[in-house]
Amino acid sequence: MSAGLVNKPRLILFDLDGTLVDSVPDLARCIDGMMAQLERPAWGEARVREWVGNGVERLVKRALIGELEGEPDADLYRQALPLFMTLYHRYNGQRSQLYPGVKPALERLGQAGYTLACVTNKAEQFTRPLLRALGIHDCFSLITSGDSLPRKKPDPLPLLHSAEHFGVSPAQSLMVGDSSNDVRAARAAGFAIVCVPYGYNHGVDIRDSEPDAVIDSLEQLEGLFESPGLPMA
């Protein structure tokens, strides 16, 4: 890619949690509610924020063991997951918020003729209601959730599926995300990758994953295709 620029794409894919939406307030509420029903201590929003990014199943496991990696007792997990799912169906979208600049950026990109799609590891039963609750569902021509296909990010399949759906090559496609999973998926798929630094990457600076560029707001995204002054990551 040229210095300071990302090649102008035909297709732009957006991650959801941590990129478009801060969903931790709802997730933490449900995790702590689950823990209360299991008669275990609550974790609080700050701790849950460290664990988000690999789907709710992994989030529940992390809450049960208090760690990023590892497996909880199988019987405990089978008891816990339905509790969380019931709570998340109830509270999904109530406290979540779009990050600043997200909606105007999506609207401008759509008006400029870019094809926009969403690729998330969140299950479809939660993805679409959240997008609708926050008023951005109709910004996307395709929504691929974590259970839409046999594999999810960091596997490249969801990205390649999206490109094939629109008849666009990976070289003409861009992934926008917040985590190392997004970077790994994009690299494996042959997509360019731009990241935001404010999302969920388990406390690790996203620049360590070496995306093609890091932007502070999605409102800067289109400038990457036009302004040579914006530095690469």
C-alpha positions as CSV (number, residue, x, y, z in Angstrom):
1,M,0.0,0.0,0.0
2,S,1.1,3.5,-0.7
3,A,2.7,5.4,2.2
4,G,0.0,6.8,4.5
5,L,-2.9,5.4,2.5
6,V,-5.1,2.4,2.3
7,N,-6.2,1.5,-1.2
8,K,-9.7,2.7,-1.9
9,P,-11.9,-0.4,-1.3
10,R,-15.2,-1.4,-3.0
11,L,-16.3,-3.4,0.1
12,I,-15.9,-2.4,3.7
13,L,-16.6,-4.9,6.5
14,F,-17.1,-3.7,10.1
15,D,-16.7,-5.7,13.3
16,L,-19.5,-4.9,15.8
17,D,-18.6,-5.1,19.5
18,G,-15.7,-2.7,20.3
19,T,-15.7,-1.2,16.8
20,L,-19.2,0.2,16.2
21,V,-20.8,-0.4,19.6
22,D,-19.7,-0.4,23.3
23,S,-21.8,-3.4,24.4
24,V,-20.0,-4.0,27.7
25,P,-22.6,-2.3,29.9
26,D,-25.2,-4.8,28.8
27,L,-22.8,-7.8,28.8
28,A,-21.5,-6.9,32.3
29,R,-25.1,-6.5,33.6
30,C,-25.9,-10.0,32.3
31,I,-22.7,-11.6,33.5
32,D,-23.1,-10.2,37.0
33,G,-26.8,-11.3,37.0
34,M,-25.7,-14.8,36.0
35,M,-23.0,-14.9,38.7
36,A,-25.6,-13.8,41.3
37,Q,-27.9,-16.6,40.3
38,L,-25.0,-19.0,40.7
39,E,-24.3,-17.5,44.2
40,R,-20.9,-16.2,43.1
41,P,-19.4,-12.7,43.4
42,A,-20.0,-10.2,40.6
43,W,-17.1,-9.1,38.4
44,G,-18.1,-5.6,37.4
45,E,-17.9,-3.8,34.1
46,A,-14.2,-3.1,34.1
47,R,-13.3,-6.8,34.4
48,V,-15.9,-8.0,31.9
49,R,-14.5,-5.4,29.4
50,E,-11.2,-7.4,29.5
51,W,-13.0,-10.6,28.4
52,V,-15.2,-9.5,25.5
53,G,-14.4,-10.3,21.9
54,N,-14.8,-14.1,21.2
55,G,-18.5,-14.7,21.5
56,V,-20.8,-15.0,24.5
57,E,-19.9,-18.7,25.1
58,R,-16.3,-17.8,25.7
59,L,-17.3,-14.8,27.8
60,V,-19.3,-17.0,30.1
61,K,-16.4,-19.4,30.5
62,R,-14.1,-16.5,31.3
63,A,-16.5,-15.2,33.9
64,L,-16.7,-18.7,35.5
65,I,-13.0,-19.1,35.9
66,G,-11.9,-15.4,36.2
67,E,-9.3,-15.8,33.4
68,L,-8.9,-15.3,29.7
69,E,-7.8,-18.9,29.0
70,G,-9.0,-22.2,30.4
71,E,-12.2,-24.2,30.8
72,P,-14.7,-24.2,33.7
73,D,-16.3,-27.2,35.2
74,A,-18.5,-28.6,32.5
75,D,-21.6,-29.0,34.7
76,L,-21.2,-25.5,35.9
77,Y,-20.9,-24.1,32.4
78,R,-24.1,-26.0,31.3
79,Q,-25.9,-24.4,34.2
80,A,-24.5,-20.9,33.6
81,L,-24.9,-20.4,29.8
82,P,-28.7,-20.6,29.8
83,L,-28.9,-18.1,32.7
84,F,-26.7,-15.7,30.7
85,M,-28.7,-16.1,27.5
86,T,-32.0,-15.5,29.2
87,L,-30.6,-12.3,30.7
88,Y,-29.0,-11.1,27.5
89,H,-32.2,-11.6,25.5
90,R,-33.8,-9.3,28.1
91,Y,-31.2,-6.6,28.3
92,N,-29.4,-6.6,24.9
93,G,-29.3,-3.1,23.6
94,Q,-30.6,-1.3,26.7
95,R,-27.3,0.2,27.8
96,S,-25.1,-0.3,24.8
97,Q,-24.1,2.8,22.9
98,L,-22.6,3.6,19.5
99,Y,-19.1,5.0,19.7
100,P,-18.8,8.7,18.8
101,G,-19.0,9.3,15.1
102,V,-20.1,5.8,14.1
103,K,-23.5,6.6,12.6
104,P,-22.5,9.7,10.6
105,A,-19.5,7.8,9.3
106,L,-21.6,4.9,8.1
107,E,-24.1,7.2,6.5
108,R,-21.5,9.2,4.6
109,L,-19.7,6.0,3.4
110,G,-23.0,4.6,2.2
111,Q,-23.9,7.9,0.4
112,A,-20.4,7.8,-1.2
113,G,-21.2,4.5,-2.8
114,Y,-19.2,2.1,-0.7
115,T,-20.7,-1.3,0.0
116,L,-20.9,-1.8,3.7
117,A,-21.3,-5.1,5.6
118,C,-21.0,-6.2,9.2
119,V,-19.0,-9.3,10.3
120,T,-19.3,-10.2,14.0
121,N,-18.7,-13.2,16.3
122,K,-21.9,-12.3,18.1
123,A,-24.8,-14.7,17.5
124,E,-27.4,-13.6,15.1
125,Q,-30.2,-13.7,17.7
126,F,-28.3,-10.8,19.5
127,T,-26.7,-9.1,16.5
128,R,-29.7,-7.9,14.6
129,P,-31.7,-6.7,17.6
130,L,-28.7,-4.7,18.8
131,L,-28.1,-3.1,15.4
132,R,-31.8,-2.2,15.2
133,A,-31.9,-0.8,18.7
134,L,-29.0,1.5,17.9
135,G,-30.4,2.6,14.5
136,I,-27.7,1.2,12.2
137,H,-29.1,-2.1,11.0
138,D,-30.1,-0.7,7.6
139,C,-26.6,0.7,7.0
140,F,-25.4,-2.8,6.0
141,S,-26.1,-4.7,2.8
142,L,-25.1,-8.0,4.5
143,I,-24.8,-9.0,8.2
144,T,-22.7,-12.1,9.0
145,S,-23.0,-13.3,12.6
146,G,-20.9,-15.7,14.6
147,D,-23.3,-18.6,13.9
148,S,-24.1,-17.7,10.3
149,L,-21.2,-20.0,9.0
150,P,-19.3,-23.0,10.2
151,R,-16.4,-20.9,11.3
152,K,-16.0,-17.4,12.7
153,K,-13.2,-14.9,13.1
154,P,-10.2,-15.2,13.3
155,D,-10.9,-17.7,10.6
156,P,-11.1,-15.9,7.3
157,L,-14.3,-17.6,6.2
158,P,-16.8,-14.8,7.2
159,L,-14.7,-12.2,5.3
160,L,-14.3,-14.4,2.2
161,H,-18.0,-15.2,2.3
162,S,-18.8,-11.5,2.3
163,A,-16.5,-10.7,-0.6
164,E,-17.9,-13.6,-2.6
165,H,-21.5,-12.5,-1.9
166,F,-20.8,-9.1,-3.5
167,G,-18.5,-10.4,-6.2
168,V,-15.6,-8.4,-4.9
169,S,-12.0,-9.6,-4.6
170,P,-10.2,-9.6,-1.3
171,A,-7.8,-7.1,-2.8
172,Q,-10.7,-4.7,-3.2
173,S,-12.0,-5.3,0.4
174,L,-11.3,-3.7,3.7
175,M,-11.9,-5.0,7.3
176,V,-12.4,-2.5,10.1
177,G,-12.0,-3.9,13.6
178,D,-10.6,-3.5,17.1
179,S,-8.9,-6.8,17.9
180,S,-6.1,-9.1,17.0
181,N,-8.9,-11.5,15.8
182,D,-9.9,-9.0,13.2
183,V,-6.3,-8.5,12.1
184,R,-5.7,-12.3,11.8
185,A,-8.9,-12.8,9.9
186,A,-8.1,-10.0,7.5
187,R,-4.5,-11.1,6.8
188,A,-5.7,-14.7,6.2
189,A,-8.4,-13.5,3.8
190,G,-6.1,-11.1,1.9
191,F,-8.0,-8.0,3.1
192,A,-6.6,-4.7,4.1
193,I,-7.2,-4.0,7.9
194,V,-7.8,-0.8,9.7
195,C,-8.3,-0.8,13.5
196,V,-9.6,1.5,16.2
197,P,-7.7,1.7,19.5
198,Y,-10.7,2.0,21.8
199,G,-12.3,-1.4,21.6
200,Y,-11.9,-4.9,23.1
201,N,-8.4,-6.4,22.7
202,H,-7.9,-7.8,26.1
203,G,-5.9,-4.8,27.3
204,V,-3.3,-5.1,24.5
205,D,-2.5,-2.2,22.3
206,I,-3.9,-3.0,18.8
207,R,-0.9,-1.5,17.2
208,D,1.1,-4.5,18.4
209,S,-0.9,-6.6,15.9
210,E,0.4,-4.3,13.0
211,P,-2.8,-3.4,11.2
212,D,-2.4,-1.3,8.0
213,A,-3.6,1.8,9.9
214,V,-5.1,2.8,13.2
215,I,-7.7,5.6,13.4
216,D,-9.2,7.2,16.5
217,S,-12.7,7.5,15.0
218,L,-14.6,6.0,12.1
219,E,-15.0,9.5,10.9
220,Q,-11.4,9.4,9.8
221,L,-11.8,6.2,7.7
222,E,-12.7,7.8,4.4
223,G,-9.7,10.1,4.8
224,L,-7.4,7.1,4.6
225,F,-8.4,6.6,1.0
226,E,-7.8,10.3,0.1
227,S,-5.4,12.1,2.4
228,P,-1.7,11.2,2.2
229,G,-1.1,12.9,5.5
230,L,-2.7,10.3,7.8
231,P,0.1,8.1,9.1
232,M,0.1,4.3,9.0
233,A,0.0,2.4,12.3
